[in-house]
């Protein structure tokens, strides 16, 4: 993640998170679909709630503050990157040309073709 803090001159912070640590943090803030289904409505297991994302981001900001005493909430998140691609604040999305991405797109294409009516 790349954050920009509004100081003179602007401070750009690159924040890298270990994938295993990010997964453990995500698992800790992820809501249990069974627990959320109190009204008897059908809940999709693969859906992500905005509150979960907000909790995840707040936990990352808190962790950064504990270690470096810089409040990322004062700035803006300009870019998020993973091994599969990146997304920027200005709306640009870049998908990598890695073997993982090609495999993922191939798998998605095959799944879509299997579900198409003939």
TIZA-90878 format. One record per residue (C-alpha): residue in one letter; x, y, z. Coordinates in steps of 0.05 Angstrom, whole numbers, padded with zeros to 5 digits, always signed. Each point is the difference from the previous one (the first is absolute). Layout:
% residues N
AXYZ ...
***
This chain:
% residues 118
X+00000+00000+00000 X+00023+00070-00015 X-00025+00056+00045 X+00011+00075-00007 X+00000+00043+00062 X-00016+00075-00006 X+00064+00032+00026 X+00049+00047-00035 X+00030-00032-00041 X-00052-00056-00007 X+00023-00064+00034 X-00010-00064-00039 X-00002-00064+00041 X+00005-00069-00029 X-00032-00051+00047 X+00014-00073-00016 X-00036-00055+00038 X+00022-00072+00004 X-00052-00043-00037 X-00008-00049+00058 X-00008+00057+00050 X-00052+00033-00045 X-00038-00066-00006 X+00000-00010+00076 X-00025+00072+00010 X-00054-00009-00053 X-00022-00065+00033 X-00005+00035+00067 X-00046+00056-00026 X-00040-00045-00047 X-00072-00011+00023 X-00028-00070+00005 X-00056-00007-00052 X-00038-00047+00045 X+00001+00050+00058 X-00023+00058-00044 X-00060-00039-00026 X-00048+00017+00056 X-00058+00021-00044 X-00005-00066-00037 X+00023+00031-00065 X+00048-00034-00047 X+00072+00024+00010 X+00055-00010-00052 X+00063-00028+00031 X+00044+00035-00052 X-00027+00070+00010 X+00040+00053+00036 X-00033+00052+00044 X+00025+00072-00001 X+00005-00002+00077 X+00049-00057-00006 X+00043+00040-00049 X-00003+00061+00045 X+00021-00041+00061 X+00057-00031-00040 X+00026+00068-00022 X-00008+00029+00070 X+00041-00058+00029 X+00055+00013-00051 X+00001+00074+00016 X+00002-00014+00076 X+00057-00049-00009 X+00040+00052-00040 X-00014+00053+00053 X+00023-00046+00057 X+00067-00011-00035 X+00015+00067-00033 X-00045+00051+00035 X-00027+00025-00067 X-00075+00005-00010 X-00016-00025-00070 X-00072+00024+00009 X+00026+00071-00010 X+00022-00017-00070 X-00028-00034-00061 X+00010-00070-00027 X+00024+00008-00072 X+00017-00070-00022 X-00011-00073+00020 X+00042-00054-00033 X+00002-00075+00003 X+00036-00054-00040 X-00060-00001-00048 X-00005+00075-00013 X-00010+00069+00027 X-00054+00052+00008 X+00014+00075+00005 X-00041+00057+00029 X-00008+00031-00069 X-00039-00061-00023 X+00055-00036-00039 X+00003-00075+00009 X+00059-00040-00024 X-00002-00076-00004 X+00066-00036+00000 X+00021-00048-00054 X+00023-00053+00050 X-00013-00075-00008 X-00048+00004+00059 X-00042+00053-00035 X-00002-00038-00065 X-00020-00064+00037 X-00054+00038+00038 X-00029+00031-00063 X+00002-00067-00036 X-00037-00033+00058 X-00052+00056+00002 X-00010-00005-00076 X-00010-00076+00004 X-00050+00008+00057 X-00039+00052-00039 X-00001-00044-00062 X-00026-00059+00040 X-00058+00042+00027 X-00020+00029-00069 X-00063-00030-00030 X+00010-00035-00066 
***
